Amino acid sequence: MSTSGERLVLHRASGEGLRSAPARFVYCPRDGTLLKLTRIDGRDRPTCPVCGFADFMHVQIGANAVVERDGGVLLVRLNYGPRNGRWALPGGLVENDETTEEAARRETAEETGFEVALDGLLATWMRPGFPILVVIYRAHVTAGELRVAPDEASEAAFFPKEQIPPLDELAWPSTVHGLNAWRAYEPPRP
């Protein structure tokens, strides 16, 4: 067994092919009491009998930006992992010490060289059983020059609505969802 922060992660005992099981608290992160299963909202959840802490689903939070310019949207072509060569919205995971808005601006600057201002929440994306919530903002460039982070992307470009790469060239379901929301977006009328 090993610990990761305050969460216990269990590993297979054999020396080959170690895989982590879904991380769950075993002891209360507030007072160290052994948690007991308690029925809450129709599900058994590890709960502290002393302080009432309950361990619900743990979800990572991502933040993306739909950066608009001259009727087009900015996409980056990934150059790592299983999505290598596919296009994505600028974005990434939210750090522990930042808001989703700060993460969207930071990730866009890191991946594209552009400083952006956010123009509002466009959409959110989450799929049951897939522990990530992606928050997608509309944004526009305020400063900077287009450059890619070579450890994350091989290129970046603005695409008009009618020239967005086909579905099989997009990296993530959240990218598809964000682009569909952008295509459907209509600004408020006076």
C-alpha positions as CSV (number, residue, x, y, z in Angstrom):
1,M,0.0,0.0,0.0
2,S,1.1,3.6,-0.6
3,T,-0.5,6.9,0.1
4,S,-1.1,9.7,-2.3
5,G,-1.7,12.9,-0.4
6,E,-4.5,12.1,2.0
7,R,-6.0,9.3,-0.1
8,L,-5.1,5.7,0.3
9,V,-4.3,3.9,-3.0
10,L,-4.2,0.1,-3.0
11,H,-1.9,-1.8,-5.3
12,R,-1.8,-5.5,-6.4
13,A,0.7,-7.5,-4.3
14,S,2.5,-9.1,-7.2
15,G,5.5,-7.3,-8.6
16,E,4.4,-7.2,-12.2
17,G,1.8,-4.9,-13.8
18,L,1.0,-2.8,-10.7
19,R,-2.3,-1.0,-11.1
20,S,-4.0,1.3,-8.7
21,A,-7.5,0.6,-7.6
22,P,-10.0,3.5,-7.4
23,A,-8.7,5.8,-4.7
24,R,-11.0,6.1,-1.7
25,F,-10.4,7.4,1.8
26,V,-10.1,4.7,4.4
27,Y,-9.5,7.1,7.3
28,C,-11.2,10.5,7.9
29,P,-8.9,13.2,6.4
30,R,-10.2,15.6,9.2
31,D,-9.7,13.5,12.3
32,G,-8.1,10.1,11.4
33,T,-11.1,8.0,12.4
34,L,-11.6,4.7,10.5
35,L,-14.5,5.4,8.0
36,K,-17.6,3.2,8.0
37,L,-20.0,2.6,5.2
38,T,-23.2,4.6,5.6
39,R,-26.2,4.9,3.3
40,I,-26.4,8.4,1.9
41,D,-28.5,9.4,-1.0
42,G,-29.2,5.8,-1.9
43,R,-25.5,4.7,-1.9
44,D,-23.1,3.3,0.6
45,R,-20.4,5.9,1.2
46,P,-17.3,5.8,3.5
47,T,-18.3,8.1,6.4
48,C,-16.7,9.3,9.6
49,P,-18.8,8.3,12.6
50,V,-17.2,11.2,14.6
51,C,-17.3,14.3,12.4
52,G,-19.7,13.3,9.6
53,F,-17.2,13.6,6.7
54,A,-18.5,11.5,3.7
55,D,-16.4,10.4,0.8
56,F,-18.2,11.2,-2.4
57,M,-17.0,10.7,-6.0
58,H,-13.6,12.3,-6.7
59,V,-13.6,14.2,-10.0
60,Q,-10.8,16.0,-11.8
61,I,-11.7,19.4,-13.2
62,G,-10.5,20.6,-16.5
63,A,-10.9,24.0,-18.1
64,N,-10.9,24.8,-21.9
65,A,-11.1,28.0,-23.9
66,V,-12.9,28.4,-27.2
67,V,-10.7,31.3,-28.4
68,E,-12.4,33.3,-31.1
69,R,-10.9,35.6,-33.7
70,D,-12.3,36.8,-37.0
71,G,-15.1,34.2,-36.9
72,G,-12.7,31.3,-36.3
73,V,-11.8,29.1,-33.3
74,L,-8.3,28.3,-32.0
75,L,-7.3,24.6,-31.9
76,V,-4.0,23.0,-31.0
77,R,-2.7,19.7,-32.5
78,L,-1.5,17.5,-29.7
79,N,1.9,15.8,-29.9
80,Y,1.8,13.4,-27.0
81,G,0.0,10.3,-25.7
82,P,-2.8,8.4,-27.4
83,R,-4.3,11.6,-28.9
84,N,-1.1,12.5,-30.7
85,G,-1.8,14.3,-33.9
86,R,-5.4,15.2,-33.0
87,W,-6.8,18.7,-32.5
88,A,-8.1,20.0,-29.2
89,L,-9.2,23.2,-27.6
90,P,-6.5,24.9,-25.5
91,G,-7.0,23.7,-21.9
92,G,-6.0,21.3,-19.2
93,L,-6.5,20.3,-15.6
94,V,-7.2,22.9,-12.9
95,E,-4.5,23.2,-10.3
96,N,-5.3,23.1,-6.6
97,D,-4.6,26.8,-6.1
98,E,-6.6,28.3,-9.0
99,T,-10.1,28.8,-10.3
100,T,-11.4,27.3,-13.5
101,E,-11.2,30.7,-15.1
102,E,-7.5,31.1,-14.1
103,A,-6.8,27.6,-15.4
104,A,-8.4,28.3,-18.8
105,R,-6.3,31.5,-19.2
106,R,-3.1,29.8,-18.0
107,E,-3.5,26.7,-20.2
108,T,-4.2,28.9,-23.2
109,A,-1.2,31.0,-22.6
110,E,1.0,28.0,-22.0
111,E,-0.2,26.1,-25.1
112,T,-0.5,29.0,-27.6
113,G,1.3,32.1,-26.4
114,F,-1.9,34.1,-26.3
115,E,-3.2,36.0,-23.3
116,V,-7.0,35.8,-23.4
117,A,-10.0,37.4,-21.7
118,L,-12.9,35.1,-21.0
119,D,-16.2,36.1,-22.4
120,G,-18.4,33.8,-20.3
121,L,-19.2,30.2,-19.7
122,L,-20.1,28.3,-22.9
123,A,-20.6,24.8,-21.7
124,T,-19.6,22.0,-19.4
125,W,-18.9,18.3,-20.2
126,M,-19.0,15.2,-18.1
127,R,-19.7,11.5,-18.9
128,P,-21.0,9.1,-16.1
129,G,-18.2,6.8,-15.1
130,F,-15.5,9.1,-16.5
131,P,-14.2,11.2,-13.5
132,I,-13.6,14.5,-15.1
133,L,-15.7,17.7,-15.4
134,V,-14.6,20.0,-18.2
135,V,-15.6,23.7,-18.0
136,I,-15.5,25.4,-21.4
137,Y,-15.3,29.2,-21.7
138,R,-15.6,31.6,-24.7
139,A,-12.5,33.8,-25.0
140,H,-10.7,36.3,-27.2
141,V,-7.1,37.2,-27.6
142,T,-5.9,40.3,-25.7
143,A,-2.1,40.0,-26.2
144,G,0.7,37.7,-27.4
145,E,1.9,36.0,-30.5
146,L,0.9,32.5,-31.6
147,R,3.5,29.9,-30.6
148,V,3.0,26.4,-29.4
149,A,4.4,24.6,-26.4
150,P,6.6,22.0,-28.0
151,D,6.1,19.5,-25.2
152,E,2.3,19.6,-25.7
153,A,1.5,20.6,-29.3
154,S,3.0,20.5,-32.8
155,E,0.9,23.3,-34.2
156,A,-2.0,25.7,-33.5
157,A,-4.4,27.4,-35.9
158,F,-7.7,29.3,-36.1
159,F,-10.4,27.4,-38.0
160,P,-13.6,29.0,-39.5
161,K,-16.8,27.1,-38.4
162,E,-17.1,25.5,-41.8
163,Q,-13.4,24.2,-41.8
164,I,-13.2,22.6,-38.3
165,P,-11.4,19.3,-38.6
166,P,-13.6,16.2,-38.9
167,L,-14.7,14.3,-35.8
168,D,-12.0,11.6,-36.1
169,E,-9.3,14.3,-36.0
170,L,-10.5,15.8,-32.7
171,A,-8.8,14.7,-29.5
172,W,-11.4,14.6,-26.8
173,P,-15.2,14.3,-26.4
174,S,-15.0,17.6,-24.5
175,T,-13.5,19.2,-27.6
176,V,-16.4,18.0,-29.7
177,H,-18.9,19.2,-27.1
178,G,-17.2,22.6,-26.8
179,L,-17.1,23.1,-30.6
180,N,-20.7,22.1,-31.0
181,A,-21.7,24.6,-28.3
182,W,-19.7,27.3,-30.0
183,R,-21.3,26.5,-33.4
184,A,-24.8,26.8,-31.8
185,Y,-24.0,29.9,-29.7
186,E,-25.9,33.0,-30.6
187,P,-25.0,36.3,-28.8
188,P,-27.7,38.0,-26.8
189,R,-29.8,40.3,-28.8
190,P,-30.4,43.9,-27.6
